[in-house]
Amino acid sequence: MQKSIIAIIGTTGVGKTDLGIQLAKTLQGEIINGDSMQVYKGPDIITNKIPLNEREEIPHHLMDFLDPHKEYRVTDFTKDALRTIKEIHNRQRIPIIVGGTNYYIQSLLWRDSLIEGDSFNANDKESNIDEEILDAKPEVVYKRLQEVDPVMASKWHQNDTRRVRRSLQIYMETGKPHSQWIKEQNDPKEKASSLRFSRTCIFWLYSDLEVLDHRLNSRIDKMIKSGLFEEINYLRNSVKTGKIQTPLGNKEDFTRGIWQAIGYKEFDPYLTAVEESNDASYLDALKTQGIESMKAATHRYARTQIRWIRNKLLYKCQQESLNNRNEEHSGNIRIYLLDATSLETWNQEVRDKSIAIAKEFLENGIGPNPTSVNLRAKELLKSKKDM
């Protein structure tokens, strides 16, 4: 069979999980989690994992398997996902990647996706890394680069802060030295086609931001009612008692591991005050502030996801379409925008359209023109030259 793959992307709270289940049921597929927080064991509410009783017996891979104190880099995900995809293909089933960590998705679909040109930009990133070392004095940053990537350090002068910082940043984010990335990308076999799979169909679920914000607020309120505070407290106490080890001992590091999840650090002032104060009005004010902070952070994250999709993933797909004219090119990729703004028309506009498109694409590798799917696609799927 053709090495086909489906990816479902979009903002948090837009319905990616539901669509993944529907496609997997229809296409004999299996789901691979593409969310950097849902790999962790235990904290199900704060990471918005789909409950077991809602998975409809569809296999879900790379979900709920990593201890909270461990770090999981994009290179780890790519390696694990490629292994899992191979196993799914061997079962003559369709891998369906579902998740909002778009640089995970990008690193999986393309071999050269993370550091080409200046695309690796901290301002566009969706995860947090240790900015303290990156913002240190040039000699400190350079010394660290010498330790982790002496090859690249030998190429740059210590005072060339932009290049030194970028090389170190790439290592810190991916776990692989910048020099190794360059070596692999210069391999003739890698240059022939950067697309990993011969048929790649991407569904981008999109919602008007104003509508999405209300939906996200409601989801956060539901998370709180479902036990979000109890879950966070359990994690906090596990760290304090030594049940969970962190790089900072008995203290959380909000830039690493599960502690990056939105909703954890936002409630830290409130939960700390609960341990120290009995002032009900003071605690209520902190709690309200934490809820508003969590909602605001979630709204910002959704916008970051959209920027990444438009500036990185969509651009990569457009470039791949141009490369398709090259006789050496061996793959085909399409990205389809589905309008998930209205829940009333979700089945018609999202579920039914995606199933029809996926069937056509998987069968012959050529689906409908992406801009013909709906009116919104004509606007948001414009190539950069048309913008």
C-alpha positions in Angstrom: 0.0 0.0 0.0 1.0 3.6 -0.4 2.7 5.1 2.7 -0.2 7.4 3.4 -0.7 9.5 6.5 -3.4 11.8 7.8 -2.7 14.7 10.2 -5.3 16.8 12.0 -4.1 20.2 13.2 -5.6 23.4 14.6 -5.9 25.4 17.7 -6.6 23.9 21.2 -10.3 23.3 21.7 -11.4 23.3 18.1 -12.4 19.6 17.8 -9.3 17.8 16.6 -9.9 14.8 18.9 -13.5 14.3 17.9 -12.5 14.4 14.2 -9.7 11.9 14.8 -12.1 9.4 16.2 -14.5 9.8 13.3 -11.8 9.4 10.7 -10.3 6.4 12.5 -13.6 4.6 12.6 -14.3 5.2 9.0 -10.9 4.6 7.5 -9.6 1.7 9.7 -7.1 4.1 11.3 -5.2 4.4 14.5 -4.4 7.6 16.3 -1.0 8.9 17.2 -1.0 11.7 19.8 0.8 14.8 18.6 0.3 16.9 21.7 3.5 17.5 23.8 1.6 17.5 27.1 -0.6 14.5 26.6 2.5 12.2 26.5 2.6 12.4 30.3 1.1 9.9 32.6 -1.4 11.0 35.2 -2.6 14.6 34.7 -5.5 14.0 32.4 -7.6 17.1 33.1 -4.9 19.8 32.6 -3.7 18.1 29.4 -7.2 17.5 28.1 -6.7 13.9 27.3 -9.7 12.1 25.8 -11.2 9.7 28.4 -10.8 6.0 27.7 -14.6 5.5 27.5 -14.8 8.1 24.7 -12.1 6.5 22.5 -14.5 4.0 21.0 -11.9 1.3 21.1 -9.7 3.2 18.6 -6.0 2.6 19.4 -4.3 5.7 20.7 -0.5 5.8 20.6 2.2 8.0 22.3 -0.3 9.1 24.9 -0.2 8.8 28.7 3.1 6.9 28.9 5.8 9.3 30.2 6.6 10.0 33.8 5.9 13.6 34.7 9.5 14.4 35.7 10.9 13.4 32.4 11.4 15.6 29.4 10.3 14.7 25.9 11.9 16.5 23.0 10.7 16.8 19.4 13.4 14.4 18.3 12.1 11.8 20.8 8.6 12.3 19.4 9.8 12.0 15.8 11.6 8.7 16.5 8.7 7.2 18.4 6.1 8.3 15.9 8.0 7.0 12.9 8.3 3.6 14.6 4.6 3.6 15.4 3.7 4.7 11.9 5.7 1.8 10.4 3.9 -0.6 12.7 0.5 0.8 11.7 1.3 0.6 8.0 2.4 -3.0 8.5 -1.1 -3.7 9.9 -2.5 -2.2 6.7 -4.1 0.6 8.6 -3.9 4.4 8.4 -1.9 6.5 10.9 -3.8 9.6 12.0 -1.7 12.2 13.8 -3.9 14.3 16.1 -2.5 17.2 18.1 -1.8 20.9 18.5 2.0 20.8 19.0 2.6 21.9 15.4 6.4 21.7 15.5 5.9 18.0 16.4 3.8 17.5 13.3 6.2 19.4 11.1 9.2 17.5 12.3 7.4 14.3 11.5 6.1 15.1 8.1 9.4 16.6 6.8 13.0 15.6 7.3 14.4 19.1 7.2 11.6 20.9 9.0 13.1 22.5 12.1 16.1 24.6 11.2 16.1 25.4 7.5 16.9 29.0 6.8 15.8 31.2 9.7 12.6 29.2 10.3 13.7 28.3 13.8 12.6 31.4 15.6 12.0 31.6 19.3 9.2 34.1 18.8 7.2 31.6 16.9 7.9 28.6 19.1 5.0 26.8 20.9 7.0 25.4 23.8 9.2 26.9 26.5 13.0 26.4 26.8 15.5 27.7 29.3 15.7 31.4 28.2 18.1 32.2 31.1 21.1 30.5 29.5 20.2 32.0 26.1 20.0 35.5 27.5 23.3 35.1 29.4 26.5 37.0 28.6 28.0 36.0 25.2 30.9 34.2 26.7 28.5 32.0 28.8 26.3 31.2 25.8 29.4 30.4 23.7 30.9 28.2 26.4 27.7 26.2 26.6 27.7 25.7 22.9 31.3 24.5 23.0 30.1 21.8 25.5 27.1 20.5 23.5 28.2 21.2 19.9 31.9 21.9 19.5 31.6 21.7 15.7 29.3 24.6 15.4 31.2 26.5 18.1 34.3 26.3 16.0 32.4 27.9 13.1 31.3 31.0 15.0 33.1 33.7 16.7 32.2 34.2 20.4 30.9 37.7 19.7 28.6 36.5 16.8 25.8 36.3 19.3 23.0 35.7 16.9 24.5 32.6 15.3 25.9 31.2 18.6 22.5 31.7 20.3 20.6 30.1 17.4 22.9 27.0 17.4 22.5 26.5 21.1 18.8 27.1 20.9 18.4 24.4 18.3 20.2 21.9 20.5 18.2 22.8 23.5 14.9 22.5 21.7 15.6 19.4 19.6 18.2 17.5 21.7 20.3 17.2 18.5 23.3 19.4 17.8 22.9 22.0 15.0 25.9 20.5 13.2 24.2 17.1 13.1 21.1 18.6 11.6 23.2 20.2 8.9 25.1 17.0 8.2 21.9 15.1 7.7 20.3 17.7 5.5 23.3 17.7 3.2 23.0 14.0 2.6 22.0 13.5 -1.1 19.4 10.9 -0.1 17.7 13.5 2.2 17.8 16.2 -0.4 15.9 14.2 -3.0 12.6 14.9 -1.2 12.1 16.2 2.3 8.6 14.8 2.5 8.6 11.6 4.5 5.4 10.0 3.2 4.2 9.5 -0.3 0.7 10.7 0.5 0.1 13.2 3.3 -3.3 14.7 3.9 -3.6 17.5 6.5 -6.9 18.7 7.9 -6.7 22.1 9.5 -9.7 22.8 11.7 -10.3 26.5 12.0 -12.8 28.5 14.1 -13.4 32.3 14.3 -11.4 33.4 17.2 -14.2 35.2 19.0 -16.3 32.0 18.9 -13.3 29.9 19.9 -12.5 32.1 22.9 -16.0 31.5 24.3 -15.6 27.8 23.7 -12.2 27.7 25.4 -13.6 29.6 28.4 -16.4 27.1 28.8 -13.9 24.2 28.5 -11.7 25.7 31.3 -14.8 26.1 33.5 -15.6 22.5 32.9 -12.0 21.4 33.7 -12.2 23.2 37.1 -15.5 21.5 37.9 -14.0 18.1 36.9 -11.2 18.4 39.4 -8.4 20.6 37.9 -7.4 21.9 41.3 -7.2 18.5 42.9 -5.0 17.3 40.0 -2.7 20.2 40.3 -2.4 19.8 44.0 -1.5 16.1 43.6 1.3 17.1 41.3 2.5 19.8 43.6 2.5 17.5 46.6 4.2 14.7 44.7 7.1 17.1 44.0 7.3 18.4 47.6 7.3 14.9 49.0 9.9 13.7 46.5 7.5 11.2 44.8 8.3 13.1 41.6 11.8 14.3 41.0 12.5 17.5 39.0 15.7 19.2 37.9 15.1 21.7 40.7 14.6 19.1 43.4 11.4 19.7 45.3 10.3 22.7 43.2 8.6 22.8 39.8 10.3 24.3 36.8 7.6 26.0 34.8 9.7 25.9 31.6 10.1 22.1 31.4 8.1 18.9 31.3 4.5 18.7 32.4 4.9 21.9 34.4 4.6 23.9 31.1 1.0 22.9 30.8 -1.3 25.9 30.7 -3.2 26.0 34.1 -0.4 24.9 36.3 1.7 28.0 36.9 -1.3 30.2 36.5 -2.8 28.8 39.8 0.5 28.6 41.7 -0.1 31.9 43.6 -3.6 30.8 44.6 -2.6 27.2 45.7 0.4 28.6 47.6 -1.8 31.1 49.4 -4.3 28.3 50.3 -1.5 26.7 52.3 -0.7 29.9 54.2 -3.9 31.9 54.6 -7.5 31.6 55.8 -8.6 34.9 54.3 -11.5 33.8 52.2 -11.8 37.1 50.2 -8.1 37.1 49.5 -8.2 33.5 48.3 -11.2 34.1 46.2 -9.5 37.0 44.5 -6.4 34.9 43.7 -8.5 32.1 42.4 -10.4 34.4 40.1 -7.1 35.9 38.9 -5.8 32.4 38.2 -8.8 31.5 36.2 -8.6 34.7 34.1 -4.8 34.1 33.6 -5.5 30.6 32.4 -8.1 31.7 30.0 -5.9 34.5 28.7 -2.9 32.2 28.3 -5.1 29.7 26.4 -6.3 32.4 24.1 -2.8 33.5 23.4 -1.7 29.9 22.7 -4.5 29.4 20.2 -3.2 32.5 18.3 0.3 31.2 18.4 -0.9 27.9 16.9 -2.6 29.7 14.1 0.5 31.8 13.3 2.6 28.6 13.2 0.2 26.9 10.9 0.0 29.8 8.5 3.7 30.8 8.5 5.3 27.4 8.8 3.1 24.4 8.0 1.1 26.1 5.2 4.3 27.5 3.7 5.9 24.1 3.8 2.9 22.6 2.0 3.0 25.3 -0.7 6.7 24.7 -1.2 6.2 21.0 -1.5 3.5 21.6 -4.2 6.1 23.6 -6.2 8.6 20.8 -5.8 6.0 18.4 -7.1 6.9 19.5 -10.6 10.4 18.1 -10.1 10.6 14.6 -11.5 12.7 13.5 -8.5 10.0 14.4 -6.1 8.4 11.3 -4.6 5.6 12.6 -2.4 2.3 14.5 -2.5 0.8 16.6 0.3 -2.4 18.6 0.6 -3.7 20.8 3.4 -7.5 21.2 3.7 -9.1 23.9 5.9 -12.3 22.8 7.5 -14.6 25.4 9.1 -15.3 24.3 12.7 -16.8 27.6 13.8 -20.4 26.4 14.2 -21.1 23.3 16.2 -24.5 23.1 14.5 -22.9 22.5 11.1 -19.9 20.5 12.5 -21.0 17.2 11.1 -21.6 18.6 7.6 -18.6 21.0 7.4 -16.0 19.0 9.3 -16.8 15.3 9.7 -18.5 14.6 6.3 -16.2 16.7 4.2 -13.1 15.3 5.8 -14.2 11.7 5.3 -15.0 12.3 1.7 -11.7 14.1 1.0 -9.7 11.5 2.9 -11.2 8.6 1.0 -10.5 10.3 -2.4 -7.0 11.3 -1.4 -5.9 7.9 0.0 -7.3 6.1 -3.0 -5.6 8.1 -5.8 -3.3 10.7 -4.1 -5.2 13.6 -5.5 -8.0 15.2 -3.6 -10.2 18.2 -4.5 -8.6 21.6 -4.8 -8.2 22.8 -1.2 -9.5 26.3 -1.9 -12.8 24.8 -3.2 -13.8 23.2 0.0 -15.3 26.3 1.6 -15.2 30.1 1.3 -12.9 30.5 4.3 -10.3 28.3 2.6 -10.0 30.7 -0.3 -8.8 33.4 2.2 -6.6 31.4 4.6 -5.0 29.1 2.1 -3.6 31.9 0.0 0.1 31.4 -1.0 2.5 34.0 0.3 2.9 35.6 -3.1 -0.8 36.3 -3.1 -0.9 37.9 0.3 
